[in-house]
Amino acid sequence: MRIRKSSAGNEIYLVESSTRGKYWKVNIEKKTCNCPHYVFRLRQKGQLCKHILAVSDMLMNDSRDEFEKAVDYVKASGETDSVELIEMFSEGIIDELIERGELIENRGKIRAT
C-alpha cells in the first residue's frame, strides 16, 4: 500500500487504493478516511479502516526509527551535549528516552545506559 503526505495539511495522507492511481484521503489526527468502507460501515461502529491503520503503522515505525537513531548516535559519540542532541532529534524524543532509561542526562551531557 503506497502512502504519501498530502499538500493539504500535516495531518492528511493519501493512501493508494487497490485501483492503481486512485487515492483515499486519511486525516490521521481525526482518524477518518474517505473510502466507502469507512464512510458507510466502520465509522458508525467506531472502527478504523485499513487505510487509517496503514498510516498509523507507518508513523509509529517512523517514530521508532528516530528513537533508535538517537540512541545509536549517543552510543557512537560516547557523551553528547544535550542541546546538540535536542536540535538533531527533538526534545520530545530525548525526554522520552531519558524517561525510559535508555539515555542518562548529567549536567547538560547525555550518554547511553
N, C-alpha and C positions, 0 to 999 in steps of 0.2 A: 504494500500500500504506500503510494507516494504522498508525502506531506510537505507542504511549503507554507511559509508565513505569508499572510496577505498584506498588501499595502494599505488595507482599510483600517488597521489598528494593531496594536501589540498583542491583543488577546484573540485575534482572528487568524485561523489557519484554514488552508484549503487542502482537502483530502481527496485524492483521486478515487473516483468510483470504479466499479468493475467495467463500466463503459469508458474505454480509453478517451482521454481528453475532457471528460466531464468531472467536475469537482464539487464536493459538498463543503459548505461553509460551516466551520466549527468555531463557536465562541467558547474558548476554554475557561474564561472567567465565570460565565453564566452556565457553563456545562450544557450548551444547546447545539443542535445541528439542524440543517435544513433538509436532511434526507427524509424521504417519506416514512421509512420505518420508525424513525424517532418522532417525527411530527404527528403521525396518525396513531401510533401504538404505544411506544415506550414513554413518551413524555407524560401521558396521563397516569401511567403506573409508577412514575418517578424513577424510571430506569434509564440507563445510558446506552447509546448505540455503539457499534464497533468503531465508528469514526472518532467519537469523543474519547473512547478508551485508547485508541491508537495515538492520538495527540497527547493524552495524559502520560502514556508509557514513554513516548519519545522525550517529553520534557523531564520526566523522572530520570531517564538514562542520561540526558544531558547534564542534569544537576549532579548526578552521581559521578560523572566523568570529571566535573570541576572539583569536587571534593578530593577525588583520587589524585588529580593533577597537583592540587595544593599540598597534599601530604608528600607526594613524590618530590616536589620541588624543595620542600623543607628538609627531607631526608638527604637529598643530594647536596644541599647547601650547608648542612650542619645547623648552624644557628642563623636565623634570618631576622632582619629588622621588621617589626610588626607593621609599621606604616607602609613599607615597601610591599609586604605581603598582602595587605588590605587593598592597596592600589591595584595589584595584579589580579586578585581573585574576588574581592568584595568583603566587606565587614561581616555580612551575614554568614558567609561560608566559613570564615576564620573563627567567628564566635561559636558556631555550631561544632566545629572540630575541636575547639578547646573544651566545650561542654561535654562532648563525647569522650574526652580524654585522649584523643589522638594527637593533639598538639598541646604543648605547655608554654605559657607565656610567663616571662620573668623580666621585669624592668625594661619593657619595650623590645625584648628579643623573644623570638619564638623558635622552639625546637620540637622535633618529633619525639614521641614516647618510645 
